[in-house]
Amino acid sequence: MRKPAAASVRLSSVPRCLRHFHPNNALDEAECLAAFLQNVVGSLLIEGGGLPDNDGSDYGLSLCFDLLRDKITIASGELPFPTCGLPHDHNLPPLWEAREEGGDHE
C-alpha cells in the first residue's frame, strides 16, 4: 500500500522543474509555459522556418508539453504532489527514498 503524499518535502529531493512552494505555483508556471510555447512556436511558424531538423528541438518541444501537462495535473489536484520546503528545511522528508535492495522508490 502506498503512503499518502507528504504536505511538504525536502527541496533538494525534487527536480527543479517540479519545485512548487505554494499550491498555486504549479498553475502559475503552467500559464507561463503555455505563453512561452505559444509565442515561440507561433513566431517560428510565422517566419516559415519551423523547428530546426535533427537537433532535438522537436523532442524538446514535446518535453515542454509534457512538463506543462504535469504542472496542470498537479495544480488540479489530480496528482497528489507535495510542495517544497525552504532550502534550509533539512528536517523535511525527501520526495523519494530509495530502497536498499532494489531501485524502486516509495
PyMOL commands that set and color helices and strands:
alter all, ss='L'
color gray80, all
select helices_A, chain A and resi 11-13+16-18+25-47+57-75
alter helices_A, ss='H'
color red, helices_A
select strands_A, chain A and resi 8-9+83-84
alter strands_A, ss='S'
color yellow, strands_A
deselect
rebuild
show_as cartoon
